[in-house]
Amino acid sequence: MFIKQISVFLENKRGSFRMLTELLGKNGIDLLAVSIADTKNFGIVRCVVRGTECDKALELLKNADYSTRVNNVICVAVPDRPCGLAEVLALLDDNDLFIEYTYSFVRGRENNALIILRLSEQERGVKLFADNGVRVLSQDEVDAL
């Protein structure tokens, strides 16, 4: 139950993020979720596109000399109410699973927010969520949003 995430290393200079988004957008690639982490010299853009567009996006980025990587991440439906996210995080803490990074996706359906997680132990995290009634979205479900 993983979804694909593309990580792109960007030089930390004016216009670099715009150029990246234009390259994808002008070629019909829609960013479903995006996060940027930066350092003094470079940034890491993490993005989710539809699964059917992932290979095309990677090819475009590599042909434009971007350094890219694909990771599997988990997309969970979190109750959209106070402490909804805290309850999911407590489940991870109580089971010694660590979050490498996280970012919000979109407001989901059925009163849930969607959160992207990269965990220290991805497979164990998916099982833990399933065993505790936390909905994990598949790539097909994300693509249909």
LOGU-250606 format. One record per residue: residue number from 1; residue in one letter; x, y, z of N, C-alpha, C in turn. Coordinates in pm, whole numbers. Atoms other than C-alpha are relative to their C-alpha. Layout:
// LOGU-250606
<pt NUM, 'A', <X, Y, Z>, <X, Y, Z>, <X, Y, Z>>
...
END
This chain:
// LOGU-250606
<pt 1, 'M', <81, -119, 0>, <0, 0, 0>, <86, 126, 0>>
<pt 2, 'F', <-86, -117, 9>, <269, 246, -95>, <-38, 82, -122>>
<pt 3, 'I', <11, -85, 118>, <255, 540, -329>, <140, 49, -34>>
<pt 4, 'K', <-131, -47, 46>, <544, 670, -533>, <13, 149, 23>>
<pt 5, 'Q', <-33, -141, -21>, <708, 997, -442>, <130, 28, -76>>
<pt 6, 'I', <-121, -41, 71>, <962, 1176, -658>, <70, 106, 84>>
<pt 7, 'S', <-83, -101, -67>, <1243, 1363, -483>, <92, 61, -104>>
<pt 8, 'V', <-82, -72, 97>, <1425, 1628, -684>, <92, 94, 78>>
<pt 9, 'F', <-96, -89, -63>, <1741, 1808, -575>, <10, 126, -85>>
<pt 10, 'L', <-3, -128, 69>, <1731, 2177, -665>, <107, 89, 59>>
<pt 11, 'E', <-91, -101, -49>, <1997, 2440, -645>, <-84, 109, 65>>
<pt 12, 'N', <74, -101, -75>, <1887, 2701, -394>, <24, 137, -63>>
<pt 13, 'K', <-12, -129, 67>, <1852, 2991, -636>, <-136, 42, -54>>
<pt 14, 'R', <126, -59, 46>, <1579, 3219, -759>, <-49, -66, -129>>
<pt 15, 'G', <65, 53, 119>, <1337, 3064, -1007>, <13, -150, -21>>
<pt 16, 'S', <-22, 143, 26>, <1453, 2703, -975>, <-127, -83, 22>>
<pt 17, 'F', <124, 74, -24>, <1124, 2579, -826>, <-102, 28, -109>>
<pt 18, 'R', <90, -36, 109>, <923, 2768, -1086>, <35, -77, -127>>
<pt 19, 'M', <-41, 71, 122>, <1127, 2612, -1368>, <-36, -148, 9>>
<pt 20, 'L', <36, 139, -20>, <1071, 2266, -1222>, <-150, -20, -21>>
<pt 21, 'T', <145, 15, 12>, <694, 2315, -1194>, <-48, 29, -142>>
<pt 22, 'E', <36, -28, 140>, <674, 2467, -1544>, <32, -119, -89>>
<pt 23, 'L', <-38, 115, 81>, <861, 2172, -1694>, <-105, -110, 12>>
<pt 24, 'L', <100, 104, -20>, <617, 1928, -1540>, <-136, 43, -53>>
<pt 25, 'G', <132, -49, 40>, <306, 2139, -1596>, <-19, 11, -150>>
<pt 26, 'K', <11, -15, 145>, <376, 2218, -1960>, <0, -134, -73>>
<pt 27, 'N', <2, 133, 58>, <410, 1845, -2019>, <-113, -85, 57>>
<pt 28, 'G', <121, 67, -44>, <77, 1760, -1858>, <10, -75, 132>>
<pt 29, 'I', <-16, 68, -128>, <208, 1641, -1521>, <-58, 88, 110>>
<pt 30, 'D', <68, -72, -107>, <-13, 1747, -1230>, <61, -39, 134>>
<pt 31, 'L', <-53, 25, -135>, <144, 1783, -884>, <-118, -17, 95>>
<pt 32, 'L', <108, 26, -94>, <-93, 1623, -635>, <38, 43, 141>>
<pt 33, 'A', <-52, -43, -130>, <125, 1698, -331>, <144, 43, -21>>
<pt 34, 'V', <-137, -48, 13>, <449, 1887, -286>, <49, 52, 136>>
<pt 35, 'S', <-65, -48, -121>, <691, 1963, -5>, <142, 41, -38>>
<pt 36, 'I', <-138, -43, 24>, <1021, 2151, -2>, <73, 8, 133>>
<pt 37, 'A', <-91, -14, -114>, <1301, 2111, 249>, <125, 64, -55>>
<pt 38, 'D', <-115, -68, 56>, <1593, 2344, 208>, <117, 5, 97>>
<pt 39, 'T', <-123, -25, -73>, <1949, 2390, 319>, <58, 127, -61>>
<pt 40, 'K', <-61, -122, 51>, <2187, 2674, 247>, <23, -6, -151>>
<pt 41, 'N', <-40, 10, 140>, <2289, 2543, -97>, <-99, -71, -92>>
<pt 42, 'F', <92, 73, 87>, <2011, 2318, -220>, <-129, -28, 75>>
<pt 43, 'G', <128, 39, -57>, <1654, 2213, -166>, <-37, -138, -50>>
<pt 44, 'I', <54, 128, 44>, <1479, 1881, -187>, <-150, 20, -16>>
<pt 45, 'V', <143, -6, 30>, <1141, 1891, -355>, <-51, -143, 1>>
<pt 46, 'R', <64, 132, -3>, <928, 1592, -269>, <-140, 20, -56>>
<pt 47, 'C', <131, -18, 61>, <623, 1549, -485>, <-64, -134, -35>>
<pt 48, 'V', <80, 115, 41>, <348, 1305, -565>, <-76, 40, -125>>
<pt 49, 'V', <77, -15, 123>, <205, 1275, -914>, <-81, -128, -17>>
<pt 50, 'R', <76, 123, 25>, <-42, 1023, -1048>, <97, -111, -41>>
<pt 51, 'G', <-87, 114, 28>, <113, 678, -1072>, <25, -19, -149>>
<pt 52, 'T', <-13, 16, 144>, <50, 671, -1446>, <92, 106, -62>>
<pt 53, 'E', <-85, -109, 50>, <254, 994, -1484>, <140, -2, 58>>
<pt 54, 'C', <-128, 1, -72>, <548, 900, -1262>, <118, -22, -94>>
<pt 55, 'D', <-112, 28, 91>, <771, 749, -1532>, <25, 116, -96>>
<pt 56, 'K', <-14, -114, 90>, <703, 1038, -1769>, <65, 118, 73>>
<pt 57, 'A', <-58, -109, -79>, <783, 1291, -1494>, <148, -25, 24>>
<pt 58, 'L', <-141, 33, -23>, <1108, 1112, -1411>, <84, 19, -126>>
<pt 59, 'E', <-73, -16, 126>, <1212, 1103, -1775>, <20, 148, -33>>
<pt 60, 'L', <-11, -145, 25>, <1139, 1475, -1818>, <106, 63, 90>>
<pt 61, 'L', <-94, -58, -96>, <1335, 1562, -1505>, <143, -42, -29>>
<pt 62, 'K', <-136, 49, 29>, <1634, 1344, -1591>, <54, 61, -129>>
<pt 63, 'N', <-43, -63, 126>, <1645, 1481, -1947>, <34, 147, 17>>
<pt 64, 'A', <-30, -141, -29>, <1653, 1830, -1797>, <113, 12, 104>>
<pt 65, 'D', <-117, 5, -90>, <1953, 1727, -1579>, <-31, 23, 147>>
<pt 66, 'Y', <30, -3, -143>, <1771, 1719, -1248>, <45, -132, 61>>
<pt 67, 'S', <-32, 120, -76>, <1896, 1472, -990>, <-127, -43, 72>>
<pt 68, 'T', <127, 47, -53>, <1597, 1261, -892>, <15, -136, 68>>
<pt 69, 'R', <8, 131, -65>, <1503, 964, -681>, <-148, -29, 22>>
<pt 70, 'V', <138, 40, -30>, <1181, 768, -629>, <1, -77, 131>>
<pt 71, 'N', <17, 71, -127>, <1074, 657, -282>, <-144, -45, 12>>
<pt 72, 'N', <135, 39, -37>, <777, 469, -157>, <-36, 69, 130>>
<pt 73, 'V', <50, -65, -120>, <572, 662, 97>, <-139, -54, 30>>
<pt 74, 'I', <132, 44, -43>, <253, 597, 287>, <-92, 122, 4>>
<pt 75, 'C', <101, -106, -8>, <-60, 808, 248>, <-111, -52, 91>>
<pt 76, 'V', <101, 44, -95>, <-290, 779, 548>, <-113, 102, 9>>
<pt 77, 'A', <117, -84, -24>, <-638, 913, 607>, <-7, 23, 150>>
<pt 78, 'V', <-1, -39, -141>, <-637, 1101, 936>, <-131, 73, 29>>
<pt 79, 'P', <123, -72, -34>, <-959, 1212, 1107>, <25, 151, 4>>
<pt 80, 'D', <-16, -146, 9>, <-997, 1583, 1027>, <-74, 66, 116>>
<pt 81, 'R', <53, -57, -123>, <-1060, 1698, 1382>, <117, 21, 95>>
<pt 82, 'P', <-108, -17, -97>, <-854, 1817, 1677>, <48, -135, 55>>
<pt 83, 'C', <-69, 120, -49>, <-608, 1543, 1785>, <-7, -119, -95>>
<pt 84, 'G', <3, 109, 96>, <-678, 1329, 1476>, <141, -44, -38>>
<pt 85, 'L', <-139, 31, 35>, <-315, 1350, 1367>, <77, -48, 123>>
<pt 86, 'A', <-70, 39, -123>, <-189, 1325, 1727>, <-25, -146, 35>>
<pt 87, 'E', <32, 140, -29>, <-367, 990, 1766>, <77, -95, -91>>
<pt 88, 'V', <-78, 83, 92>, <-198, 848, 1456>, <148, 4, 39>>
<pt 89, 'L', <-140, -12, -41>, <139, 981, 1574>, <27, -76, 129>>
<pt 90, 'A', <-15, 77, -124>, <85, 827, 1918>, <12, -148, -29>>
<pt 91, 'L', <-8, 140, 40>, <29, 491, 1752>, <142, -34, -46>>
<pt 92, 'L', <-138, 21, 46>, <368, 525, 1582>, <97, 5, 118>>
<pt 93, 'D', <-89, -14, -116>, <541, 644, 1900>, <-8, -123, 91>>
<pt 94, 'D', <19, 114, -91>, <392, 364, 2110>, <59, -130, -56>>
<pt 95, 'N', <-54, 120, 64>, <532, 110, 1861>, <141, 22, -54>>
<pt 96, 'D', <-141, -29, 35>, <879, 264, 1822>, <24, 12, -150>>
<pt 97, 'L', <-19, -33, 141>, <829, 370, 1461>, <30, 149, -9>>
<pt 98, 'F', <-43, -139, 10>, <1002, 691, 1364>, <-36, 58, -135>>
<pt 99, 'I', <35, -71, 123>, <896, 947, 1108>, <126, 64, -55>>
<pt 100, 'E', <-113, -65, 66>, <1171, 1040, 865>, <-42, 138, -49>>
<pt 101, 'Y', <61, -128, 38>, <948, 1314, 722>, <-147, -22, -27>>
<pt 102, 'T', <144, 3, 25>, <585, 1398, 671>, <-43, 132, -61>>
<pt 103, 'Y', <62, -122, 50>, <373, 1651, 487>, <-144, -29, -34>>
<pt 104, 'S', <141, 21, 29>, <7, 1706, 424>, <-20, -10, -150>>
<pt 105, 'F', <31, 25, 140>, <-148, 1603, 98>, <-113, 92, -40>>
<pt 106, 'V', <118, -81, 30>, <-499, 1730, 38>, <-105, -34, 103>>
<pt 107, 'R', <113, 34, -86>, <-815, 1749, 234>, <-74, -113, -69>>
<pt 108, 'G', <62, 118, 57>, <-960, 1408, 176>, <-150, 5, 4>>
<pt 109, 'R', <145, 15, -5>, <-1310, 1288, 157>, <-37, -61, 135>>
<pt 110, 'E', <51, 67, -120>, <-1525, 1157, 440>, <61, 58, 128>>
<pt 111, 'N', <-51, -67, -119>, <-1393, 1414, 693>, <138, -47, 43>>
<pt 112, 'N', <-138, 39, -28>, <-1034, 1295, 668>, <96, 93, -72>>
<pt 113, 'A', <-112, -67, 66>, <-714, 1481, 594>, <94, -112, -47>>
<pt 114, 'L', <-95, 99, 50>, <-452, 1296, 392>, <141, 47, 31>>
<pt 115, 'I', <-135, -32, -44>, <-98, 1285, 524>, <97, -99, -64>>
<pt 116, 'I', <-107, 83, 56>, <217, 1156, 352>, <101, -26, 111>>
<pt 117, 'L', <-98, 39, -100>, <457, 966, 578>, <111, -84, -62>>
<pt 118, 'R', <-113, 88, 28>, <802, 821, 528>, <48, -46, 137>>
<pt 119, 'L', <-29, 55, -131>, <867, 590, 822>, <132, -78, 1>>
<pt 120, 'S', <-124, 76, -17>, <1176, 418, 959>, <-17, -145, -47>>
<pt 121, 'E', <31, 137, 45>, <1009, 81, 886>, <-135, 3, -70>>
<pt 122, 'Q', <122, -21, 79>, <758, 124, 607>, <-98, -117, 9>>
<pt 123, 'E', <88, 117, 0>, <620, -232, 594>, <-68, -18, 135>>
<pt 124, 'R', <56, 13, -134>, <573, -249, 969>, <-103, 109, 26>>
<pt 125, 'G', <95, -108, -16>, <401, 88, 959>, <-133, -29, -67>>
<pt 126, 'V', <123, 33, 72>, <149, -26, 698>, <-79, -105, 77>>
<pt 127, 'K', <68, 104, -77>, <71, -338, 903>, <-59, 57, 128>>
<pt 128, 'L', <48, -63, -123>, <39, -135, 1222>, <-126, 81, -26>>
<pt 129, 'F', <119, -79, 33>, <-205, 103, 1054>, <-119, -92, -29>>
<pt 130, 'A', <109, 92, 34>, <-411, -185, 912>, <-56, -67, 125>>
<pt 131, 'D', <43, 68, -123>, <-423, -361, 1249>, <-76, 93, 95>>
<pt 132, 'N', <62, -96, -91>, <-544, -41, 1417>, <-104, 89, -66>>
<pt 133, 'G', <109, -70, 65>, <-803, 77, 1168>, <33, 134, -63>>
<pt 134, 'V', <-40, -123, 69>, <-601, 359, 1013>, <4, -31, -148>>
<pt 135, 'R', <9, 26, 144>, <-682, 374, 644>, <125, 48, -73>>
<pt 136, 'V', <-115, -31, 85>, <-382, 362, 410>, <-49, -4, -144>>
<pt 137, 'L', <46, -7, 138>, <-454, 473, 55>, <99, -66, -95>>
<pt 138, 'S', <-82, 60, 105>, <-326, 283, -246>, <33, 105, -105>>
<pt 139, 'Q', <-32, -90, 109>, <-169, 445, -549>, <-124, 27, -85>>
<pt 140, 'D', <123, -18, 79>, <-496, 388, -738>, <-98, 96, 68>>
<pt 141, 'E', <90, -90, -71>, <-695, 565, -467>, <51, 145, -4>>
<pt 142, 'V', <-59, -133, 10>, <-455, 860, -469>, <-20, 54, -140>>
<pt 143, 'D', <17, -43, 139>, <-470, 874, -848>, <-142, 46, -29>>
<pt 144, 'A', <141, -33, 24>, <-850, 895, -833>, <-45, 130, 68>>
<pt 145, 'L', <38, -124, -70>, <-851, 1204, -610>, <-4, 118, -94>>
END
